[in-house]
């Protein structure tokens, strides 16, 4: 990479660091979900034949946490916890499973005060803010999925992923309960396998830096949680999620913005072990932008891009982004609705990412680059990230002759 690309890569890394949950708050979150897990573990449940399987899922597990933006302001962190009861699915109803977890939480006077109304799938504990930062903990009741469903999934998915499938409770708008299949542990294992080659290269160095930069927080270097170590893939996902939140805020298509599981899945499947954030971001966006031609009828994707099978459109007009650990689940199952509204929103966002985060390097002054980033990523966030670079922002001479990025994404017109 050129000097300017190295500097920009450092800025992107700093933005990722600012987006991430602070190590002290991460430790606090872990202590809280372990306490909740212990309380649930010690409960008595009908037809329960062993210990509960309780574990974090989602961005907290994947190391891609970003403090969410709600109504224009940074909101509380979300912690997602799976609570899987060792009960035969055929021997109990989803309503009963959901109720048992809720009842157990209500038996604790502290949790009862923090407990929100019953959600569609989860029970939510709302923790009070400390130092201006709060938490929501979503607890997902579930039981192991039936063997025959796992066997069907294994036809197209490795057993090491499929065996972790769970049946989760779902309550619809008519208060009717049903089972739905999910596999957060299998998904995490899939993601970690993709992330592992580069993770193993950066783990020791980053753990050492975290140990030294936060004295007294960790007993030793090995005590630093692996979720605080970040690869370029994880950083790109964090940056993309924040860019999405800012760019769609107040937009007429805000309700159609890409969901995090789609961003995470497509970024992971596009990642080719790039060793820096800038190159990883550039290559991922290039591959996703090439799929925009699918918005037009009878237009073929480049052969090498099509071979990745990231996004496809079927002859009947429906879109397909498979869950990598359950191909029967389609993350883009609603993209065809309202004249492909969600698909158009996705590719419009990819165009924004290219304009805001990649072609931005065509500017010759770093101060102008950072100022432009403030619009698409948030002014406070970018100013903090720039401040981490010391005097770099004032040294405009090193930014002369910035190269143009050779990426020409297809424009998804149709708005």
C-alpha positions as CSV (number, residue, x, y, z in Angstrom):
1,X,0.0,0.0,0.0
2,X,1.0,3.6,-0.5
3,X,1.7,6.0,2.4
4,X,-1.7,7.6,2.1
5,X,-3.4,4.2,2.1
6,X,-1.5,3.2,5.2
7,X,-2.6,6.4,6.9
8,X,-6.2,5.9,5.9
9,X,-6.0,2.3,7.0
10,X,-4.9,3.5,10.5
11,X,-7.8,5.9,10.6
12,X,-10.2,3.1,9.8
13,X,-8.7,1.0,12.5
14,X,-9.1,3.9,15.0
15,X,-12.8,4.3,13.9
16,X,-13.3,0.6,14.6
17,X,-11.7,1.0,18.0
18,X,-14.0,3.8,18.9
19,X,-17.0,1.8,17.7
20,X,-16.1,-1.2,19.8
21,X,-17.3,-1.8,23.3
22,X,-14.7,-0.5,25.8
23,X,-12.8,-3.4,27.4
24,X,-14.0,-2.4,30.9
25,X,-17.6,-2.4,29.7
26,X,-17.1,-5.7,27.9
27,X,-15.9,-7.3,31.2
28,X,-18.9,-5.8,33.0
29,X,-21.2,-7.3,30.3
30,X,-19.6,-10.7,30.7
31,X,-20.0,-10.6,34.5
32,X,-23.7,-9.7,34.0
33,X,-24.5,-12.4,31.6
34,X,-22.7,-15.0,33.7
35,X,-24.7,-13.9,36.7
36,X,-28.0,-14.3,34.7
37,X,-26.8,-17.6,33.4
38,X,-26.0,-18.9,36.9
39,X,-29.5,-17.8,38.1
40,X,-31.2,-19.6,35.2
41,X,-29.0,-22.7,35.6
42,X,-30.1,-23.1,39.2
43,X,-33.8,-23.0,38.3
44,X,-36.2,-26.0,38.1
45,X,-37.9,-26.6,34.8
46,X,-40.6,-29.1,33.7
47,X,-39.2,-32.1,31.8
48,X,-35.7,-30.8,32.1
49,X,-33.1,-33.6,32.1
50,X,-29.8,-31.9,32.6
51,X,-27.9,-28.6,32.6
52,X,-29.0,-25.7,30.5
53,X,-26.7,-24.6,27.6
54,X,-26.3,-20.8,28.0
55,X,-24.0,-18.8,25.7
56,X,-23.7,-15.4,24.0
57,X,-24.7,-15.1,20.4
58,X,-24.7,-12.4,17.7
59,X,-22.2,-9.5,17.5
60,X,-21.1,-10.0,21.1
61,X,-20.0,-13.5,20.3
62,X,-18.5,-12.6,16.9
63,X,-16.5,-9.6,18.1
64,X,-18.4,-7.2,15.9
65,X,-20.2,-5.1,18.5
66,X,-21.2,-1.6,17.6
67,X,-23.1,0.7,19.9
68,X,-26.4,1.2,18.1
69,X,-27.8,4.5,16.9
70,X,-31.5,5.1,17.8
71,X,-33.4,8.3,17.1
72,X,-30.1,10.0,16.2
73,X,-28.3,9.2,19.4
74,X,-26.1,6.4,20.6
75,X,-28.2,3.8,22.5
76,X,-27.5,1.0,24.9
77,X,-25.4,-2.0,23.9
78,X,-27.4,-5.2,23.0
79,X,-26.2,-8.4,24.5
80,X,-27.8,-11.6,23.1
81,X,-27.9,-14.7,25.2
82,X,-29.2,-18.1,24.2
83,X,-30.8,-20.3,26.9
84,X,-31.2,-23.8,25.7
85,X,-33.2,-26.2,27.9
86,X,-32.3,-29.9,27.5
87,X,-35.9,-30.9,26.8
88,X,-37.3,-32.9,23.9
89,X,-39.0,-30.6,21.5
90,X,-41.8,-33.0,21.0
91,X,-42.5,-33.2,24.8
92,X,-43.2,-29.5,25.4
93,X,-44.8,-26.4,23.7
94,X,-42.9,-23.2,22.8
95,X,-45.3,-21.3,25.0
96,X,-44.3,-23.4,28.0
97,X,-40.6,-23.0,27.3
98,X,-40.9,-19.3,27.0
99,X,-43.0,-19.0,30.2
100,X,-40.6,-21.1,32.3
101,X,-37.6,-18.8,31.5
102,X,-39.7,-15.7,32.2
103,X,-41.0,-17.1,35.4
104,X,-37.5,-18.0,36.6
105,X,-36.3,-14.4,35.9
106,X,-39.2,-13.0,37.9
107,X,-38.2,-15.1,40.9
108,X,-35.2,-12.8,41.2
109,X,-36.3,-9.4,42.7
110,X,-33.6,-7.5,40.8
111,X,-34.3,-9.1,37.5
112,X,-38.0,-8.7,37.9
113,X,-37.5,-4.9,38.2
114,X,-35.4,-4.9,35.1
115,X,-37.5,-7.3,33.0
116,X,-39.3,-5.8,30.0
117,X,-42.6,-7.0,28.6
118,X,-42.4,-10.3,26.8
119,X,-40.9,-9.9,23.4
120,X,-41.7,-11.9,20.2
121,X,-38.8,-14.2,20.8
122,X,-36.8,-13.0,23.8
123,X,-37.1,-11.8,27.4
124,X,-35.2,-8.5,27.8
125,X,-33.4,-7.2,30.9
126,X,-32.7,-3.5,30.9
127,X,-29.6,-2.5,32.9
128,X,-29.3,1.1,34.2
129,X,-26.6,3.3,32.7
130,X,-23.2,3.6,34.3
131,X,-20.8,6.2,33.0
132,X,-23.3,7.0,30.3
133,X,-23.4,3.5,28.9
134,X,-26.2,1.0,29.4
135,X,-27.1,-2.6,28.4
136,X,-30.1,-4.5,27.1
137,X,-29.8,-8.3,27.6
138,X,-32.0,-10.3,25.3
139,X,-32.4,-13.9,26.5
140,X,-33.6,-16.3,23.9
141,X,-35.4,-19.4,25.2
142,X,-34.9,-22.6,23.1
143,X,-34.5,-26.4,23.1
144,X,-32.3,-28.6,21.0
145,X,-33.7,-29.1,17.4
146,X,-35.0,-32.5,16.5
147,X,-32.6,-35.0,15.0
148,X,-34.5,-35.4,11.7
149,X,-34.2,-31.6,11.0
150,X,-30.5,-31.7,11.7
151,X,-30.1,-34.7,9.4
152,X,-31.9,-32.8,6.6
153,X,-29.6,-29.8,7.2
154,X,-26.5,-32.1,7.0
155,X,-27.2,-32.9,3.4
156,X,-26.0,-29.4,2.4
157,X,-24.2,-28.3,5.6
158,X,-21.4,-29.9,7.6
159,X,-22.4,-31.9,10.7
160,X,-20.1,-29.8,12.9
161,X,-22.4,-26.8,12.2
162,X,-25.8,-28.5,11.9
163,X,-25.5,-30.4,15.2
164,X,-25.8,-27.1,17.1
165,X,-29.3,-26.3,15.7
166,X,-31.9,-25.2,18.2
167,X,-35.6,-24.6,18.1
168,X,-36.5,-21.1,19.4
169,X,-39.9,-19.8,20.6
170,X,-41.8,-17.3,18.4
171,X,-44.9,-15.4,19.4
172,X,-46.8,-13.7,16.6
173,X,-49.0,-10.6,16.7
174,X,-52.0,-12.8,17.6
175,X,-50.2,-14.2,20.6
176,X,-49.8,-17.6,19.0
177,X,-46.6,-19.5,19.7
178,X,-44.6,-21.6,17.3
179,X,-41.1,-23.2,16.9
180,X,-38.5,-21.8,14.5
181,X,-35.2,-23.3,13.7
182,X,-32.0,-21.3,14.4
183,X,-28.3,-22.0,14.8
184,X,-26.4,-19.2,16.4
185,X,-23.6,-21.4,17.7
186,X,-23.1,-23.1,14.4
187,X,-23.0,-19.7,12.7
188,X,-20.4,-18.4,15.2
189,X,-18.2,-21.5,14.5
190,X,-18.5,-20.9,10.7
191,X,-17.6,-17.2,11.1
192,X,-14.6,-18.1,13.4
193,X,-13.3,-20.6,10.9
194,X,-13.2,-17.9,8.2
195,X,-11.6,-15.4,10.7
196,X,-9.1,-17.8,12.2
197,X,-6.1,-17.5,9.7
198,X,-5.7,-13.8,10.2
199,X,-6.8,-13.9,13.8
200,X,-4.0,-16.2,14.7
201,X,-1.5,-13.7,13.2
202,X,-2.8,-10.7,15.2
203,X,-3.9,-12.3,18.5
204,X,-0.7,-12.2,20.5
205,X,0.2,-8.6,19.5
206,X,-3.3,-7.2,20.2
207,X,-3.6,-9.0,23.5
208,X,-0.3,-7.6,24.6
209,X,-1.4,-4.1,23.6
210,X,-4.7,-4.4,25.4
211,X,-3.0,-5.7,28.5
212,X,-0.6,-2.8,28.5
213,X,-3.1,-0.1,27.7
214,X,-5.6,-1.2,30.3
215,X,-3.5,-1.8,33.4
216,X,-5.2,-3.6,36.2
217,X,-8.2,-4.7,34.1
218,X,-6.7,-8.1,33.2
219,X,-4.7,-10.5,35.4
220,X,-2.3,-11.3,32.6
221,X,-2.0,-11.3,28.8
222,X,-3.8,-14.6,28.4
223,X,-6.7,-13.3,30.5
224,X,-7.5,-10.8,27.7
225,X,-10.7,-12.1,26.0
226,X,-10.4,-13.1,22.4
227,X,-13.6,-11.1,21.6
228,X,-11.5,-7.9,22.1
229,X,-9.0,-9.0,19.4
230,X,-10.0,-7.6,16.0
231,X,-9.1,-8.8,12.5
232,X,-9.7,-6.6,9.4
233,X,-12.9,-8.6,8.7
234,X,-14.4,-7.8,12.1
235,X,-13.4,-4.1,11.8
236,X,-14.9,-3.8,8.3
237,X,-18.2,-5.2,9.6
238,X,-18.2,-2.7,12.5
239,X,-17.5,0.2,10.1
240,X,-20.2,-1.0,7.7
241,X,-22.8,-1.3,10.4
242,X,-22.2,2.2,11.7
243,X,-22.1,3.6,8.1
244,X,-25.5,2.0,7.5
245,X,-27.0,3.4,10.7
246,X,-25.8,6.9,9.9
247,X,-26.6,6.9,6.1
248,X,-30.2,5.5,6.5
249,X,-31.0,7.7,9.5
250,X,-34.1,9.8,8.6
251,X,-34.0,8.4,5.1
252,X,-37.3,7.4,3.4
253,X,-35.8,3.9,3.1
254,X,-34.7,3.6,6.7
255,X,-37.0,0.7,7.4
256,X,-35.5,-1.1,4.5
257,X,-31.8,-0.8,5.5
258,X,-29.7,-4.0,5.4
259,X,-29.9,-6.1,8.5
260,X,-26.7,-6.9,10.4
261,X,-26.8,-10.7,9.7
262,X,-26.7,-9.9,5.9
263,X,-23.8,-7.5,6.3
264,X,-21.9,-10.0,8.4
265,X,-22.6,-13.0,6.2
266,X,-21.7,-11.2,2.9
267,X,-18.6,-9.6,4.3
268,X,-17.4,-12.9,5.7
269,X,-18.0,-14.8,2.5
270,X,-16.2,-12.1,0.5
271,X,-13.2,-11.9,2.8
272,X,-10.0,-13.3,1.4
273,X,-7.7,-13.0,4.5
274,X,-6.7,-9.4,3.6
275,X,-4.3,-8.2,6.3
276,X,-5.5,-4.6,6.5
277,X,-8.9,-2.9,6.9
278,X,-8.7,-0.7,3.8
279,X,-7.9,-3.5,1.4
280,X,-10.5,-5.8,2.9
281,X,-13.2,-3.1,2.7
282,X,-12.3,-2.3,-0.9
283,X,-12.4,-5.9,-2.1
284,X,-15.6,-6.7,-0.2
285,X,-17.4,-3.7,-1.6
286,X,-16.1,-4.4,-5.1
287,X,-17.6,-7.9,-5.0
288,X,-20.9,-6.8,-3.6
289,X,-21.3,-3.9,-6.0
290,X,-20.9,-6.3,-9.0
291,X,-24.2,-7.9,-7.9
292,X,-26.1,-4.7,-8.5
293,X,-26.8,-5.8,-12.1
294,X,-29.2,-8.3,-10.7
295,X,-31.7,-5.4,-10.3
296,X,-31.9,-5.3,-14.1
297,X,-33.5,-8.1,-16.0
298,X,-31.4,-10.5,-18.2
299,X,-28.1,-9.1,-17.1
300,X,-25.4,-11.6,-16.1
301,X,-22.9,-11.2,-13.3
302,X,-19.2,-11.5,-14.1
303,X,-18.3,-15.2,-14.0
304,X,-15.7,-15.0,-11.2
305,X,-18.1,-13.0,-9.0
306,X,-21.1,-15.2,-9.7
307,X,-19.0,-18.2,-8.6
308,X,-18.9,-16.8,-5.1
309,X,-22.7,-17.3,-4.8
310,X,-23.1,-14.3,-2.5
311,X,-26.4,-13.0,-3.8
312,X,-28.6,-14.6,-6.4
313,X,-31.9,-13.9,-8.0
314,X,-34.2,-16.7,-9.0
315,X,-36.3,-16.8,-12.2
316,X,-39.5,-16.0,-10.2
317,X,-37.9,-12.7,-9.1
318,X,-37.1,-13.7,-5.5
319,X,-33.7,-13.1,-4.0
320,X,-31.5,-15.6,-2.1
321,X,-28.8,-15.0,0.5
322,X,-28.5,-18.4,2.3
323,X,-27.7,-18.8,6.0
324,X,-24.3,-20.5,5.7
325,X,-25.2,-23.0,8.4
326,X,-28.8,-23.6,7.2
327,X,-29.2,-23.1,3.5
328,X,-32.9,-23.6,3.9
329,X,-33.1,-20.2,5.6
330,X,-33.0,-17.2,3.2
331,X,-31.8,-13.9,4.7
332,X,-33.2,-12.1,1.7
333,X,-36.7,-13.6,1.7
334,X,-38.4,-10.2,1.6
335,X,-36.1,-8.5,-0.9
336,X,-38.7,-9.0,-3.8
337,X,-41.5,-7.2,-1.9
338,X,-42.6,-3.7,-2.9
339,X,-40.8,-3.9,-6.3
340,X,-37.5,-5.1,-4.8
341,X,-37.4,-2.2,-2.3
342,X,-35.0,-3.9,0.1
343,X,-32.7,-5.0,-2.7
344,X,-32.6,-1.5,-4.1
345,X,-31.9,-0.1,-0.6
346,X,-29.0,-2.6,-0.2
347,X,-27.3,-1.7,-3.5
348,X,-27.9,2.0,-3.0
349,X,-26.1,1.6,0.3
350,X,-23.2,-0.2,-1.4
351,X,-23.0,2.8,-3.7
352,X,-22.9,5.1,-0.7
353,X,-20.1,3.0,0.9
354,X,-18.0,3.3,-2.3
355,X,-18.6,7.0,-2.5
356,X,-18.1,7.8,1.3
357,X,-15.4,5.3,2.3
358,X,-13.4,4.5,-0.9
359,X,-13.5,7.2,-3.5
360,X,-13.0,9.7,-0.6
361,X,-9.3,9.1,-1.1
362,X,-9.5,11.0,-4.3
363,X,-9.3,14.1,-2.2
364,X,-5.8,15.6,-1.8
365,X,-6.1,17.0,1.8
366,X,-6.4,14.7,4.8
367,X,-8.4,17.2,6.7
368,X,-11.0,17.3,4.0
369,X,-11.0,13.5,4.0
370,X,-11.7,13.3,7.7
371,X,-14.3,16.1,7.4
372,X,-16.1,14.1,4.7
373,X,-16.0,11.0,6.9
374,X,-17.7,12.9,9.7
375,X,-20.8,13.2,7.5
376,X,-21.1,9.5,6.8
377,X,-19.7,8.1,10.0
378,X,-20.6,10.7,12.6
379,X,-18.5,13.8,13.6
380,X,-17.7,12.8,17.2
381,X,-16.6,9.3,16.2
382,X,-14.3,10.5,13.4
383,X,-12.8,13.3,15.5
384,X,-11.9,10.9,18.2
385,X,-10.4,8.5,15.6
386,X,-8.3,11.3,14.1
387,X,-7.2,12.5,17.5
388,X,-5.6,9.0,18.0
389,X,-3.4,9.7,15.1
390,X,-1.6,12.6,16.9
391,X,-0.3,15.2,14.5
392,X,-1.1,13.3,11.3
393,X,-4.2,15.5,10.6
394,X,-2.0,18.6,10.4
395,X,0.6,17.1,8.2
396,X,-1.1,17.6,4.9
397,X,2.1,17.4,2.8
398,X,2.2,13.6,3.1
399,X,-1.2,13.4,1.5
400,X,-0.1,14.9,-1.8
401,X,-0.7,12.7,-4.9
402,X,-3.4,10.5,-3.4
403,X,-4.2,7.7,-5.9
404,X,-7.6,7.1,-7.3
405,X,-9.2,3.8,-6.3
406,X,-9.9,1.7,-9.3
407,X,-13.4,0.4,-8.4
408,X,-16.4,1.1,-10.6
409,X,-19.5,-0.4,-9.0
410,X,-22.7,-0.8,-11.0
411,X,-25.2,1.9,-10.1
412,X,-28.5,0.4,-8.9
413,X,-30.9,3.0,-10.2
414,X,-34.5,2.7,-9.5
415,X,-35.3,5.1,-6.6
